[in-house]
């Protein structure tokens, strides 16, 4: 016998919005401003899903950047908020329809993103999804970022749900690993703008949210 799951936990960048390129561009501009103008793009793509502070610390070490992480973070914020305001960012195709379907089914929705709260709320307002979630969790509150499970364990606490009664949707290798480490079933979202991400740990992979509307077995879990 099956029953509906309790909650779906969404990553933001690359899942609800095609915004990973905004992060990549902000990272690139920070590196360029610090004099690191030549590097393999994988130096950026491989850090998708990580906390900003962790990414910037890695860049500082990899490229021997002069500013400290706090200074790099301030530079990054100024650049990325400008990119959000000036960019034509929209919700991922059919994301709103999936969120509405979940709400109509009585299934809770949350965002668990490595991005900071200011960025999350600005982006959700920009893509007009801000009112569709029960709550938001930011990596700012976590001691350990993805691929550690901390942010998803916090989501389980806030939903008051067991891992087997929730689903995570992630586009990054780090995010899929974090969901698995938390014991939560994960759907991989293949977004070409996120670079090549290893989603092999996901239970299945989609490239359009329409796939979740056409087949809805994923919103059920086995009842004990």
N, C-alpha and C positions, 0 to 999 in steps of 0.2 A: 504494500500500500504506500502511496506517495502523498506528500503534502507540500505546500508551497514553502520555498525558502523564506527566511526572515528578512534578509537584506542583501543588497548589491552594493559593493564598495568600488567606486570608480577612481582610477587615476585621472588626472586632468590633462596635462600636456601630452598631445599625441593620441589621446583617447576621446575626450569630450570636445577638444579643440585641436586644430592642426597647428599647434603653437610651438612644437619642438624647434622648428626653424628660427623662431624668435629667440629662443634660448641660445641656439647655436650661433646666431648672428651677434647677440650681445656678448657671448664668450669670445667670439672672434675679434670683435671690436675692442674689448678689454685687452686681449693679448696684443693686438696691433698697437694700441695706445701705449703699451709697455715695451714695445719694440720687438715683440715676437711675431714677425710677419710671415715666416715660412715654417710650415709644419704640416704633417699628415692630417687630413680631416678626421681620421679615426681617433686622433687625440681628443677631439670634441665628441664625436658620435659615441665613443665607448663609455662616456660618462653620463649618458642619458639616464634620467631617473634618480640621480644622486642628489644629495643635499647641496645647495649652492656653496656653502662653506667648505664642504669636502671637495667639491670640484675645484674651487679656487685655490685651496691648499695644494691640491695635486698640480695645478698649473704653475703655481709659484715654485714648486720643487722641480717640475719637469723643465721649465723654461727659465729658471733662475731669475724670477721677476723681482724687481726692487721693492715695490709697495708691499706692505703686509696684507694679511687676508682682510682685515677690516677696511683698509683703503680700497682694495680690489672690489670688495662688496659694495661700497658706496659708489664706485665707478660703474659697476654692473647695474645697480638699481637705477641710476640716472639714465643709462642707456636703454634698459629694457622697458621702463615705464613709458619712455618716449616712443619706442617701437610699438607698444600696445596702442597708444593713443593715435598714432599715425597709420597703423596697419589696418588692413581689411580682414580682420579676424572674424570668423563665424563658427558656429557650432558644427561639429562633424555631422555629415549627412545621416539623418534618421536617429541621431542621438536623442533629440527632444521627444520623438515618438516612442522610443524605448523607455525613457524616463516616465512619460505619461502612462504607458502600459503598466509599468511597475506600480505606480501610484494607484491606478485603478484596481490593481490586483491586491492592494494592501501590503505591498512589499516596500520596506524602507530603503532609502537611497542616501549614500554619503559620498563625499570626496575625501580621498586620502592622498595628498600630493606632497612631494618633496619641496615644492615651491613655498615661499613665505605667504603669510596671510594677506598682506597688501596685494601681492601679485595675484593670488587666487581670486580674491573678491573683485579686483579690477577686471580680470579676464572673464569671470563668470558674468559680470554685468555687461561686458562688451559683447559676449556671445548670447546674452539673454537667457541664461539658464540659472541665474542666481536664486530663483524662488523654488527650485525643483528638488531641493535636498533637505533631509532632516537635520544634518549638521555637516560641518567641514573640519577636517583635521590637517594640520600643516606639519611638515617636517621640522619646522622651527621648534616644536615642542618635544622633539625626540632626541634622546642622547645619541642614538645610532640611526643613521639613515639607511634606506634600501641599499643593498640587498638584505640587511638585517630586518627581522619581522616586526620591529617595535611599532611602527605606525599602523599596521594591520591588527596587531594585538590590541592596541588602543581602540581601534574601530570596533572590534568585537565587544569590548567592555562597554562602549557607549551605546551600541545596539542592544546590549544585553542578550547576546546570541552566542551559540556554540559555533565553532569553526565550520562544522559540516553543514550548517544551515545558512551559510553565506556564500557569496560568489564575489570574486575580485575580477575586474577587467583592467588589463595592463598592456602597454605597448613596448615596454623595455625589458631587457634581460634582467636588470637589477630588480625591477618590479615583480616579474614572474618568480624570481628566486625568493623574494621577500614574502610573497603570498604563500608559496609552498612551505617556507620555513614556519609560517604561522599555521599551517595545516588547512588552509582555505583553498577550495577549488578555484582555479584561475582560468579565465578565458583570455587568450592572447588576441590583441588587436594589431593587425599588420598594417602599419602606416609607413609608406615608403619615405615620407618626409622625416621620419625618426632615424633614418640610416638603417643599416642591417643590424637587426636585433635578434638574438637567439631566443626564440619563444618556444623551444622544444619542451620546456617543462610545463606548458599550459595543457589543459585537458583537451582543448581544441582551439583553433585559430580562425578568426574572421577578418575580413577586410572591409566590411560595411555593416553597420548596425541593422540593416534590413534583414540580415541573416538571423538575427535574434528575434525579429518579429515574425519571420516565416516559420521558424521552428522553435517552439517554446518549452521543450522538455527540460531545458537548462534551468528553468525557474522552479523546478521541483527537486526535492531531496527524498531519500528513503526514510521512511518513518520507522523508529525503533519498535 
